[in-house]
Amino acid sequence: MKNVLLISGFNGIPKIFYYFKNELEKQKYNVILPDFPVRDEITIEGYFDIFDKYQSYFNENLIVVAHSIGNPMFIKYISKKKLNVGQYISLAGFSKDYYNEGKDTLNEKVKITILTENEKSDAQKLLLERYSIYSNDDHIVPFELLEQFCKDIDSKEMLIRNIGHMGKKSGLEKLPEVIKIICN
């Protein structure tokens, strides 16, 4: 049985993760959907503690789908532990600092997730298959940083128009492109 780990971001589990879980379980995948720290509670250690609970799943057969701040947290973890992962799908991933007016907590948490050159290089080596899905109308991460992330980790770019940040506020309920990547 193939395992899929879903890694949520700043505001917790987005609606599309429940869609992924439902669709993938129909296809006999084991879907792991942990509760990661949110907002004020986010720390690298907090994410790493949860990753540690599932470390035995980290191998060439694992499929990871990460959203927003979950992306750099995941890359930091595999880089530190030198763990291979078979397939990685980034949703609204970024590797550099950015600023959102009036979102002080988010801005503070983004600063701790900036990826080093070594971490970006490790992502290219440790993640066997890499996809980055992002939108032209993301209201959180600047477009140029979404594009840069693809280059930083050398992933296959997938620009999907008008799906926003894909988090709780975007209201996105389905993203069949992710299911297609995983099941093909």
KADA-V428344 format. One record per backbone hydrogen bond with DSSP energy under -1.0 kcal/mol. NH is the residue of the N-H (numbers start at 1). CO is the residue of the C=O. If there is no record, write none. Layout:
NH_CO / NH_CO
This chain:
4_30 / 5_63 / 6_32 / 7_65 / 12_9 / 17_14 / 18_15 / 19_15 / 20_16 / 21_17 / 22_18 / 23_19 / 24_20 / 25_21 / 26_22 / 28_25 / 29_24 / 30_2 / 32_4 / 39_10 / 41_38 / 42_39 / 47_43 / 48_44 / 49_45 / 50_46 / 51_47 / 52_48 / 53_49 / 54_51 / 55_52 / 57_54 / 58_55 / 62_59 / 63_3 / 64_87 / 65_5 / 66_89 / 67_7 / 68_91 / 70_67 / 71_68 / 73_69 / 74_70 / 75_71 / 76_72 / 77_73 / 78_74 / 79_75 / 80_76 / 81_77 / 82_78 / 83_78 / 85_126 / 86_59 / 87_62 / 88_129 / 89_64 / 90_131 / 91_66 / 92_133 / 103_100 / 107_103 / 108_104 / 109_105 / 110_106 / 111_107 / 113_110 / 115_95 / 120_116 / 121_117 / 122_118 / 123_119 / 124_120 / 125_121 / 126_122 / 127_123 / 128_85 / 129_86 / 131_88 / 132_156 / 133_90 / 134_158 / 145_142 / 146_142 / 147_143 / 148_144 / 149_145 / 150_146 / 151_147 / 152_148 / 153_149 / 155_150 / 156_130 / 158_132 / 160_134 / 166_163 / 178_175 / 180_176 / 181_177 / 182_178 / 183_179 / 184_180
